[in-house]
Amino acid sequence: MTAPLIDPFARAITYLRVSVTDRCDFRCVYCMSENMTFLPKKELLTLEELDRMCSSFIHMGVQKLRITGGEPLVRRGIMTFFRSMTRHLDSGALKELTVTTNGSQLEKYAQDLFDAGVRRINISMDTIDEKKFADITRWGRLPQVMRGIDAAQKAGLKIKINAVALKGFNEDELPTITEWCADRGMDLTWIEVMPMGDLGNEDRFGQYWSLKDVRKAYEDHYQVTDLAESTGGPARYVRLEQTGQKIGFITPMSHNFCESCNRVRLTCTGELYTCLGQEGMQDLRPAMRQQPDNDEALEQAIRAAIGLKPKGHDFDYSRQRADGQMSRHMSHTGG
């Protein structure tokens, strides 16, 4: 390994999130419009380029790699990429290879993911009510995801459910989702809805349900203990003493988590965003493609990009704006 990646605020960058596609087989109302225009396939990094890009980051100290989308498992041939990353797990350079998914393809790919070295996955799931699930995902079907969860647990994958907290939608499901996760031995993390991309038909401010209120709802029914642990991500965790369950809160709106940020995001086209809540990005494709047999230019471009990483994001609902404050969609950056 060469010198580690250190940003201007002395934070070591050890966590890379990689969007391998902007496409998805769902159309969640807070994430995509129903009639999305996706990137032409020729603009996406090839699987070989994704391997080279990720390998360069690992060479410079990235220890955790999270594969995202869109829905990553709809990308054709994606298991070839997962299997190619196994060598970095075997060498010890990469400590964790993981994936965030909507669960729709897990029935097909859960065992393959485990065989490639994946041990933990996050499943994005905001409701366990079949009709509400169909409504919020537009194209998704809950039974398919439930079969995927069964397959993932059978394969030995540890699952964390990520639920976006949506006012007027899943407030009443907090106890049932919590109990369902407890019964299946799954952790649960609640996420505040973020202002990403103008969808034309959704009022994000009206959707916003502060996780301070979510926590209070837990405290009304459980003994809640703060946990000091961190998984290298933005979540803060508590334990519900009655169930022993770990509950996470990702609060970009009501509590800024930037001071310990150790992550950057690579899009499926090779753009590096060093902050989810800022527009600034650097395109790494030219450095990679101009010297296909020499990674030095790519590594220099990566270091230059990390050198521009801002101190924090600019999410703010205080302006009472209903549209997205970041012009790009969450599916483009990969969450």
C-alpha positions as a Markdown table, in Angstrom:
| # | Residue | x | y | z |
|---|---|---|---|---|
| 1 | Met | 0.0 | 0.0 | 0.0 |
| 2 | Thr | 1.2 | 3.5 | -0.8 |
| 3 | Ala | 0.6 | 6.6 | 1.5 |
| 4 | Pro | -3.0 | 6.6 | 2.8 |
| 5 | Leu | -5.7 | 9.0 | 1.6 |
| 6 | Ile | -5.9 | 11.9 | 4.0 |
| 7 | Asp | -8.3 | 14.8 | 3.4 |
| 8 | Pro | -7.6 | 18.5 | 4.3 |
| 9 | Phe | -9.2 | 18.0 | 7.7 |
| 10 | Ala | -6.9 | 15.1 | 8.7 |
| 11 | Arg | -9.7 | 12.5 | 8.1 |
| 12 | Ala | -8.4 | 9.2 | 6.7 |
| 13 | Ile | -10.5 | 8.0 | 3.8 |
| 14 | Thr | -11.1 | 4.3 | 4.3 |
| 15 | Tyr | -14.6 | 3.8 | 3.0 |
| 16 | Leu | -15.6 | 3.9 | -0.7 |
| 17 | Arg | -19.2 | 3.6 | -1.9 |
| 18 | Val | -19.5 | 2.7 | -5.5 |
| 19 | Ser | -22.6 | 3.0 | -7.7 |
| 20 | Val | -22.4 | 0.4 | -10.4 |
| 21 | Thr | -25.6 | 1.5 | -12.2 |
| 22 | Asp | -28.1 | 4.3 | -12.0 |
| 23 | Arg | -30.9 | 1.9 | -13.0 |
| 24 | Cys | -33.3 | 0.3 | -10.7 |
| 25 | Asp | -36.3 | -2.1 | -10.9 |
| 26 | Phe | -38.2 | 0.0 | -8.4 |
| 27 | Arg | -39.4 | 3.7 | -8.6 |
| 28 | Cys | -39.5 | 4.7 | -5.0 |
| 29 | Val | -41.3 | 8.0 | -4.8 |
| 30 | Tyr | -38.6 | 9.9 | -2.8 |
| 31 | Cys | -35.8 | 8.6 | -5.0 |
| 32 | Met | -37.0 | 8.5 | -8.6 |
| 33 | Ser | -39.7 | 9.9 | -10.9 |
| 34 | Glu | -41.8 | 7.1 | -12.4 |
| 35 | Asn | -40.4 | 7.8 | -15.9 |
| 36 | Met | -36.7 | 8.2 | -15.3 |
| 37 | Thr | -34.2 | 8.9 | -18.1 |
| 38 | Phe | -31.2 | 6.7 | -17.4 |
| 39 | Leu | -27.7 | 7.1 | -18.7 |
| 40 | Pro | -26.8 | 5.4 | -22.0 |
| 41 | Lys | -25.0 | 2.1 | -21.1 |
| 42 | Lys | -22.0 | 3.2 | -23.1 |
| 43 | Glu | -21.4 | 6.0 | -20.5 |
| 44 | Leu | -21.1 | 3.6 | -17.6 |
| 45 | Leu | -17.7 | 2.4 | -16.5 |
| 46 | Thr | -17.2 | -1.2 | -17.7 |
| 47 | Leu | -16.8 | -3.9 | -15.1 |
| 48 | Glu | -13.1 | -4.0 | -15.8 |
| 49 | Glu | -12.9 | -0.2 | -15.2 |
| 50 | Leu | -14.8 | -0.6 | -12.0 |
| 51 | Asp | -12.3 | -3.2 | -10.9 |
| 52 | Arg | -9.3 | -1.0 | -11.7 |
| 53 | Met | -10.9 | 2.0 | -10.0 |
| 54 | Cys | -11.7 | 0.2 | -6.8 |
| 55 | Ser | -8.4 | -1.6 | -6.8 |
| 56 | Ser | -6.6 | 1.8 | -6.9 |
| 57 | Phe | -8.6 | 3.0 | -3.9 |
| 58 | Ile | -7.8 | -0.2 | -2.0 |
| 59 | His | -4.2 | 0.3 | -2.9 |
| 60 | Met | -4.3 | 3.7 | -1.2 |
| 61 | Gly | -6.0 | 2.5 | 2.0 |
| 62 | Val | -9.7 | 2.0 | 1.4 |
| 63 | Gln | -10.7 | -0.9 | 3.6 |
| 64 | Lys | -14.5 | -1.0 | 3.2 |
| 65 | Leu | -16.2 | -1.2 | -0.2 |
| 66 | Arg | -20.0 | -0.8 | -0.4 |
| 67 | Ile | -21.6 | -1.5 | -3.8 |
| 68 | Thr | -24.7 | 0.5 | -4.5 |
| 69 | Gly | -26.9 | 1.7 | -7.4 |
| 70 | Gly | -29.6 | 2.4 | -8.4 |
| 71 | Glu | -30.1 | -1.3 | -7.7 |
| 72 | Pro | -26.7 | -2.8 | -8.1 |
| 73 | Leu | -27.9 | -6.4 | -8.7 |
| 74 | Val | -29.7 | -5.4 | -11.9 |
| 75 | Arg | -26.4 | -4.6 | -13.6 |
| 76 | Arg | -25.7 | -7.3 | -16.1 |
| 77 | Gly | -22.7 | -9.4 | -15.1 |
| 78 | Ile | -22.3 | -7.7 | -11.7 |
| 79 | Met | -21.3 | -11.0 | -10.0 |
| 80 | Thr | -18.1 | -11.0 | -12.2 |
| 81 | Phe | -17.2 | -7.8 | -10.4 |
| 82 | Phe | -18.0 | -9.1 | -6.9 |
| 83 | Arg | -15.9 | -12.2 | -7.6 |
| 84 | Ser | -13.0 | -10.0 | -8.8 |
| 85 | Met | -13.0 | -8.1 | -5.5 |
| 86 | Thr | -12.6 | -11.3 | -3.6 |
| 87 | Arg | -8.9 | -11.3 | -4.2 |
| 88 | His | -8.6 | -8.1 | -2.1 |
| 89 | Leu | -10.4 | -9.8 | 0.8 |
| 90 | Asp | -8.1 | -12.8 | 0.5 |
| 91 | Ser | -5.0 | -10.6 | 0.6 |
| 92 | Gly | -6.3 | -8.7 | 3.7 |
| 93 | Ala | -6.1 | -5.3 | 2.0 |
| 94 | Leu | -9.9 | -5.1 | 1.9 |
| 95 | Lys | -11.6 | -5.7 | 5.3 |
| 96 | Glu | -15.2 | -5.6 | 4.1 |
| 97 | Leu | -17.1 | -6.0 | 0.8 |
| 98 | Thr | -20.8 | -5.2 | 1.2 |
| 99 | Val | -23.8 | -4.1 | -0.7 |
| 100 | Thr | -27.0 | -2.0 | -0.4 |
| 101 | Thr | -29.9 | -3.4 | -2.3 |
| 102 | Asn | -33.7 | -3.2 | -2.5 |
| 103 | Gly | -33.8 | -7.0 | -2.1 |
| 104 | Ser | -35.5 | -7.7 | -5.3 |
| 105 | Gln | -32.7 | -9.9 | -6.8 |
| 106 | Leu | -31.5 | -11.6 | -3.6 |
| 107 | Glu | -33.4 | -14.7 | -4.2 |
| 108 | Lys | -31.2 | -15.2 | -7.3 |
| 109 | Tyr | -27.9 | -13.8 | -6.0 |
| 110 | Ala | -27.7 | -14.2 | -2.2 |
| 111 | Gln | -25.5 | -17.4 | -2.3 |
| 112 | Asp | -23.3 | -15.9 | -5.0 |
| 113 | Leu | -22.7 | -12.8 | -2.8 |
| 114 | Phe | -21.8 | -14.9 | 0.2 |
| 115 | Asp | -19.4 | -17.1 | -1.9 |
| 116 | Ala | -17.7 | -13.8 | -3.1 |
| 117 | Gly | -17.0 | -12.8 | 0.5 |
| 118 | Val | -19.9 | -10.6 | 1.3 |
| 119 | Arg | -21.0 | -11.1 | 4.9 |
| 120 | Arg | -23.4 | -8.2 | 5.6 |
| 121 | Ile | -25.9 | -6.5 | 3.4 |
| 122 | Asn | -28.2 | -3.5 | 3.8 |
| 123 | Ile | -31.8 | -3.8 | 2.5 |
| 124 | Ser | -33.7 | -0.6 | 1.8 |
| 125 | Met | -37.3 | -1.2 | 3.0 |
| 126 | Asp | -39.7 | 1.4 | 4.3 |
| 127 | Thr | -42.8 | -0.7 | 5.0 |
| 128 | Ile | -43.8 | -4.3 | 5.5 |
| 129 | Asp | -47.4 | -3.6 | 4.4 |
| 130 | Glu | -47.8 | -5.1 | 1.0 |
| 131 | Lys | -50.1 | -2.4 | -0.4 |
| 132 | Lys | -48.0 | 0.5 | 1.0 |
| 133 | Phe | -44.9 | -1.2 | -0.3 |
| 134 | Ala | -46.4 | -1.3 | -3.8 |
| 135 | Asp | -47.5 | 2.3 | -3.5 |
| 136 | Ile | -44.1 | 3.7 | -2.4 |
| 137 | Thr | -41.9 | 1.6 | -4.7 |
| 138 | Arg | -44.4 | 1.9 | -7.6 |
| 139 | Trp | -43.0 | -1.2 | -9.3 |
| 140 | Gly | -41.8 | -3.2 | -6.3 |
| 141 | Arg | -43.6 | -6.3 | -4.9 |
| 142 | Leu | -43.1 | -7.2 | -1.2 |
| 143 | Pro | -43.4 | -11.0 | -1.5 |
| 144 | Gln | -40.4 | -11.0 | -3.9 |
| 145 | Val | -38.3 | -9.0 | -1.4 |
| 146 | Met | -39.4 | -11.3 | 1.5 |
| 147 | Arg | -38.2 | -14.3 | -0.5 |
| 148 | Gly | -34.9 | -12.5 | -1.0 |
| 149 | Ile | -34.6 | -12.0 | 2.7 |
| 150 | Asp | -35.2 | -15.7 | 3.3 |
| 151 | Ala | -32.5 | -16.6 | 0.7 |
| 152 | Ala | -30.0 | -14.1 | 2.2 |
| 153 | Gln | -30.4 | -15.4 | 5.7 |
| 154 | Lys | -30.2 | -19.0 | 4.5 |
| 155 | Ala | -27.0 | -18.2 | 2.7 |
| 156 | Gly | -25.5 | -16.8 | 5.9 |
| 157 | Leu | -25.7 | -13.1 | 5.2 |
| 158 | Lys | -26.3 | -10.7 | 8.1 |
| 159 | Ile | -29.0 | -8.2 | 7.2 |
| 160 | Lys | -29.6 | -4.6 | 8.3 |
| 161 | Ile | -32.9 | -3.0 | 7.2 |
| 162 | Asn | -32.7 | 0.6 | 6.2 |
| 163 | Ala | -36.0 | 2.5 | 6.5 |
| 164 | Val | -36.6 | 6.0 | 5.4 |
| 165 | Ala | -38.7 | 7.8 | 8.0 |
| 166 | Leu | -41.6 | 9.3 | 6.2 |
| 167 | Lys | -44.2 | 11.4 | 8.0 |
| 168 | Gly | -47.7 | 10.2 | 7.4 |
| 169 | Phe | -46.5 | 7.0 | 5.7 |
| 170 | Asn | -44.7 | 4.7 | 8.1 |
| 171 | Glu | -45.0 | 6.4 | 11.5 |
| 172 | Asp | -47.7 | 3.9 | 12.6 |
| 173 | Glu | -45.5 | 1.0 | 11.5 |
| 174 | Leu | -42.6 | 1.8 | 13.8 |
| 175 | Pro | -43.5 | -0.9 | 16.4 |
| 176 | Thr | -44.4 | -3.6 | 13.8 |
| 177 | Ile | -41.2 | -3.0 | 11.7 |
| 178 | Thr | -39.2 | -3.1 | 14.9 |
| 179 | Glu | -40.7 | -6.3 | 16.1 |
| 180 | Trp | -40.5 | -7.9 | 12.7 |
| 181 | Cys | -36.7 | -7.1 | 12.6 |
| 182 | Ala | -36.3 | -8.4 | 16.1 |
| 183 | Asp | -38.0 | -11.7 | 15.3 |
| 184 | Arg | -35.7 | -12.2 | 12.3 |
| 185 | Gly | -32.5 | -11.2 | 14.1 |
| 186 | Met | -32.0 | -8.1 | 11.9 |
| 187 | Asp | -30.8 | -4.7 | 12.9 |
| 188 | Leu | -32.8 | -1.6 | 11.8 |
| 189 | Thr | -31.6 | 1.8 | 10.9 |
| 190 | Trp | -33.9 | 4.8 | 10.3 |
| 191 | Ile | -32.9 | 7.5 | 7.8 |
| 192 | Glu | -34.1 | 11.0 | 7.5 |
| 193 | Val | -35.4 | 11.8 | 4.0 |
| 194 | Met | -32.7 | 13.9 | 2.2 |
| 195 | Pro | -33.2 | 16.7 | -0.4 |
| 196 | Met | -31.8 | 14.9 | -3.4 |
| 197 | Gly | -33.1 | 15.7 | -6.9 |
| 198 | Asp | -36.3 | 17.4 | -8.0 |
| 199 | Leu | -38.8 | 14.7 | -8.6 |
| 200 | Gly | -41.6 | 17.0 | -9.7 |
| 201 | Asn | -44.4 | 15.3 | -7.7 |
| 202 | Glu | -43.1 | 15.0 | -4.1 |
| 203 | Asp | -43.0 | 17.5 | -1.2 |
| 204 | Arg | -39.8 | 16.5 | 0.6 |
| 205 | Phe | -40.5 | 19.0 | 3.4 |
| 206 | Gly | -43.9 | 17.4 | 4.0 |
| 207 | Gln | -42.3 | 14.0 | 4.1 |
| 208 | Tyr | -39.7 | 14.9 | 6.7 |
| 209 | Trp | -40.1 | 13.0 | 10.0 |
| 210 | Ser | -37.3 | 14.0 | 12.4 |
| 211 | Leu | -35.5 | 11.1 | 13.9 |
| 212 | Lys | -35.7 | 13.0 | 17.2 |
| 213 | Asp | -39.4 | 12.2 | 17.1 |
| 214 | Val | -38.6 | 8.6 | 16.1 |
| 215 | Arg | -36.3 | 8.2 | 19.1 |
| 216 | Lys | -39.0 | 9.7 | 21.4 |
| 217 | Ala | -41.5 | 7.1 | 20.0 |
| 218 | Tyr | -39.0 | 4.4 | 21.0 |
| 219 | Glu | -38.5 | 5.9 | 24.4 |
| 220 | Asp | -42.3 | 5.8 | 25.0 |
| 221 | His | -42.3 | 2.0 | 24.6 |
| 222 | Tyr | -38.8 | 0.8 | 25.3 |
| 223 | Gln | -35.8 | 1.4 | 27.6 |
| 224 | Val | -33.3 | 3.0 | 25.2 |
| 225 | Thr | -29.5 | 2.9 | 25.8 |
| 226 | Asp | -27.1 | 4.9 | 23.7 |
| 227 | Leu | -24.2 | 2.9 | 22.2 |
| 228 | Ala | -20.8 | 4.3 | 21.6 |
| 229 | Glu | -20.0 | 2.0 | 18.7 |
| 230 | Ser | -19.6 | 3.1 | 15.1 |
| 231 | Thr | -19.5 | 1.0 | 11.9 |
| 232 | Gly | -17.6 | 3.7 | 10.0 |
| 233 | Gly | -20.8 | 5.1 | 8.6 |
| 234 | Pro | -23.0 | 8.1 | 9.7 |
| 235 | Ala | -25.4 | 6.1 | 11.9 |
| 236 | Arg | -25.7 | 6.6 | 15.7 |
| 237 | Tyr | -26.9 | 3.5 | 17.5 |
| 238 | Val | -29.0 | 2.7 | 20.5 |
| 239 | Arg | -30.0 | -0.6 | 22.1 |
| 240 | Leu | -33.6 | -1.5 | 23.0 |
| 241 | Glu | -33.1 | -3.3 | 26.3 |
| 242 | Gln | -36.4 | -5.3 | 26.0 |
| 243 | Thr | -35.3 | -6.9 | 22.7 |
| 244 | Gly | -31.5 | -6.5 | 22.8 |
| 245 | Gln | -31.9 | -4.9 | 19.3 |
| 246 | Lys | -29.6 | -2.4 | 17.8 |
| 247 | Ile | -31.4 | 0.6 | 16.2 |
| 248 | Gly | -29.5 | 3.1 | 14.1 |
| 249 | Phe | -30.4 | 6.7 | 13.3 |
| 250 | Ile | -28.9 | 8.5 | 10.3 |
| 251 | Thr | -29.7 | 12.2 | 10.8 |
| 252 | Pro | -28.2 | 14.5 | 8.2 |
| 253 | Met | -30.9 | 17.0 | 8.8 |
| 254 | Ser | -31.3 | 17.2 | 12.6 |
| 255 | His | -27.7 | 16.2 | 13.5 |
| 256 | Asn | -24.7 | 16.9 | 11.3 |
| 257 | Phe | -22.4 | 13.8 | 11.2 |
| 258 | Cys | -19.6 | 15.3 | 9.1 |
| 259 | Glu | -16.8 | 15.6 | 11.7 |
| 260 | Ser | -15.9 | 11.9 | 11.4 |
| 261 | Cys | -16.6 | 11.4 | 7.7 |
| 262 | Asn | -14.3 | 8.8 | 6.3 |
| 263 | Arg | -16.1 | 8.1 | 3.0 |
| 264 | Val | -16.3 | 9.2 | -0.6 |
| 265 | Arg | -18.7 | 8.1 | -3.4 |
| 266 | Leu | -17.9 | 7.0 | -6.9 |
| 267 | Thr | -20.6 | 7.1 | -9.5 |
| 268 | Cys | -21.2 | 4.5 | -12.2 |
| 269 | Thr | -19.6 | 7.0 | -14.7 |
| 270 | Gly | -16.4 | 7.5 | -12.7 |
| 271 | Glu | -17.3 | 10.8 | -11.0 |
| 272 | Leu | -16.0 | 11.1 | -7.5 |
| 273 | Tyr | -18.2 | 13.0 | -5.0 |
| 274 | Thr | -16.3 | 13.6 | -1.8 |
| 275 | Cys | -19.5 | 14.8 | 0.0 |
| 276 | Leu | -23.1 | 13.6 | -0.5 |
| 277 | Gly | -24.4 | 17.1 | 0.3 |
| 278 | Gln | -22.2 | 19.2 | -2.0 |
| 279 | Glu | -22.3 | 19.5 | -5.8 |
| 280 | Gly | -18.5 | 19.4 | -6.2 |
| 281 | Met | -17.1 | 16.4 | -8.0 |
| 282 | Gln | -14.1 | 15.3 | -10.0 |
| 283 | Asp | -14.2 | 13.1 | -13.1 |
| 284 | Leu | -11.7 | 10.3 | -12.8 |
| 285 | Arg | -12.4 | 8.7 | -16.2 |
| 286 | Pro | -9.9 | 10.8 | -18.2 |
| 287 | Ala | -7.0 | 9.9 | -15.9 |
| 288 | Met | -7.9 | 6.2 | -16.1 |
| 289 | Arg | -8.6 | 6.0 | -19.8 |
| 290 | Gln | -5.7 | 8.1 | -21.1 |
| 291 | Gln | -3.2 | 5.7 | -19.5 |
| 292 | Pro | -4.8 | 2.3 | -19.6 |
| 293 | Asp | -1.6 | 0.5 | -18.6 |
| 294 | Asn | -0.4 | 2.9 | -15.9 |
| 295 | Asp | -2.3 | 3.6 | -12.7 |
| 296 | Glu | -0.1 | 6.5 | -11.6 |
| 297 | Ala | -2.2 | 9.2 | -13.2 |
| 298 | Leu | -5.4 | 7.7 | -11.8 |
| 299 | Glu | -3.9 | 7.6 | -8.3 |
| 300 | Gln | -2.8 | 11.2 | -8.6 |
| 301 | Ala | -6.3 | 12.2 | -9.8 |
| 302 | Ile | -7.8 | 10.4 | -6.8 |
| 303 | Arg | -5.4 | 12.2 | -4.4 |
| 304 | Ala | -6.2 | 15.6 | -5.9 |
| 305 | Ala | -9.9 | 14.9 | -5.5 |
| 306 | Ile | -9.5 | 13.9 | -1.9 |
| 307 | Gly | -7.6 | 17.1 | -1.4 |
| 308 | Leu | -10.8 | 19.1 | -2.2 |
| 309 | Lys | -13.1 | 17.2 | 0.2 |
| 310 | Pro | -15.2 | 19.8 | 2.1 |
| 311 | Lys | -15.6 | 19.9 | 5.8 |
| 312 | Gly | -19.3 | 19.2 | 5.7 |
| 313 | His | -22.5 | 19.1 | 3.8 |
| 314 | Asp | -25.2 | 21.7 | 3.2 |
| 315 | Phe | -28.4 | 19.9 | 3.8 |
| 316 | Asp | -30.9 | 22.3 | 5.4 |
| 317 | Tyr | -34.7 | 22.2 | 5.7 |
| 318 | Ser | -34.8 | 25.5 | 7.5 |
| 319 | Arg | -35.4 | 27.2 | 4.1 |
| 320 | Gln | -38.7 | 25.4 | 4.0 |
| 321 | Arg | -38.1 | 24.4 | 0.3 |
| 322 | Ala | -40.1 | 21.5 | -1.1 |
| 323 | Asp | -37.8 | 20.6 | -4.0 |
| 324 | Gly | -34.5 | 18.8 | -3.9 |
| 325 | Gln | -31.5 | 21.0 | -2.9 |
| 326 | Met | -29.0 | 18.8 | -4.7 |
| 327 | Ser | -29.7 | 18.7 | -8.4 |
| 328 | Arg | -28.6 | 15.1 | -8.9 |
| 329 | His | -30.8 | 12.2 | -7.9 |
| 330 | Met | -29.7 | 9.9 | -5.1 |
| 331 | Ser | -29.7 | 7.0 | -7.5 |
| 332 | His | -26.9 | 8.7 | -9.5 |
| 333 | Thr | -24.6 | 9.0 | -6.5 |
| 334 | Gly | -25.4 | 5.7 | -4.9 |
| 335 | Gly | -26.7 | 6.9 | -1.5 |
